[in-house]
Amino acid sequence: MEQRIIDAARALRAKLHGLAECSGEETQTKACLMEFLRGNTSLRLEDEGQWFCAVHEEPGAAETIAFRADMDALPTICGAAHLCGHDGHKFVVIPPNWLAFFVRFCNIHILYYHLP
C-alpha cells in the first residue's frame, strides 16, 4: 500500500477519534467521512440523511457485498467518547486500496454503509 494512503488513513483515524458524536447526532463525523471519500476514492456517495452509503459498481458483476460501520460514540459524563471502537470500524474499511482488493479479485459490487 502506498505511503500516501497510509498517511491519509492515519490522519482520518485521528480526526474521527476527535469527532465523537452520540447516535443520531453524527453530522460532523458523516461530513468528515464523505469529504474523505470524495477526495480519495471514486465511490458514488448516496446521502440518506443521518447515514450514507458509498457505492462501487463493478461492470459485469453479478454479486454484491455490503460492509457496515457505525459512526456513533458513547455518551459520557463529559459528552461523548469513542469507547466502543466505532471510530476504528469506520477507519478499517476506508482506505481505497482495501476496497480495490475486493473489486480486483472478486468482481463484485460493494456497498459500504455508514450508520448512526
N, C-alpha and C positions, 0 to 999 in steps of 0.2 A: 504494500500500500504506500502511496506517495506521502512524503513527509508533510506536504501542504494539507492533505486531507486529515492526517493525524492531528496536526496543529489546530485545524479548524474544528475538528470534533472535540478536542480537549477544551478549547475556548467555549464551545457551545455547552459542554457539560458543566463547566464552571458557571457560566451565565445562568443556565437552567436551575442550578442549585441555589442561586441567589434570588430566583423568582418564585419563591414558594407561595402558592395561592391555594386556598381551600376549594373543594369541589363546587363547581358552578360559578367560580369567580376567576377562572384561569385566562383572563383576557391578555395579560402581558406574556404569559407562557405561550399561549397559542400564537400570538403575533410574532414572538421570537422564533418559534419553530417554523412558521410559514415563511418568514423572511429568510431564514437559513436555507430552507428547501428551495425557494425561488432562486436564490443566488448560487446554489451549489449543485442543483440537480435539474433534470429535465422532466421531473414528475409533474403531472397535472394535479393541481390542488382544488379540492371541492370543499368549500366553506359551508358548513352546516350549522352555523350559529355558535353554539357552545363547543362544538367539536369540528374536526375536519378530517378529510381523507386525502392521502397522497396516492396517486394512481399511476402505475406504469402499465401500459398496454403493449404487449408484445405481438407484432403482426403474426398471424397464423397460429397463435397459441390457443389450445382448447381448454386448458386448465387455469384455474385461478387460486392463488394462495393469499391469505389475509393475515396480517400481524396487527396486534393492538398494543397500545401503550397508554397507560393512564397519565394524565397531566397533573392531577391534584396532589396537594400536600396535606399533612395532618394539622388540624387546629391545635394550637398550644396556648399556654397562658400568655405568651409574648406575641401571638399572632398565628403564623403558620410556619411549618418546617418540613423539609423533606426527610422524614424519619423512616419512611416505608420503602424507599428505593425507587419511587416513580420517576424521579429525575434520571435515574440510571436506566429505567425502561425506555424512556424516550431516546436517550443517548445511544443505546446499544444498536438500534436498527436505523439510525440516521445516516451514517457515512455512505456516500454514493457508491463506493466500491463494494460495500456489503450487499446492497441491493443488486448491483450489477452481477454479482456472483450467481444469484438465482436466475436472473434473466439469461445469462450466458449458458449455464449448464442445464437448466430445467425447462426453458422455453415456456414460461408461464406468465400470466398476468399477475401483478402484485397490487394488493390493496393494503395500505398502511393506515390504520385508524388511530387518531389521537383523541382520546375520550376523557371527559371530566371525571 
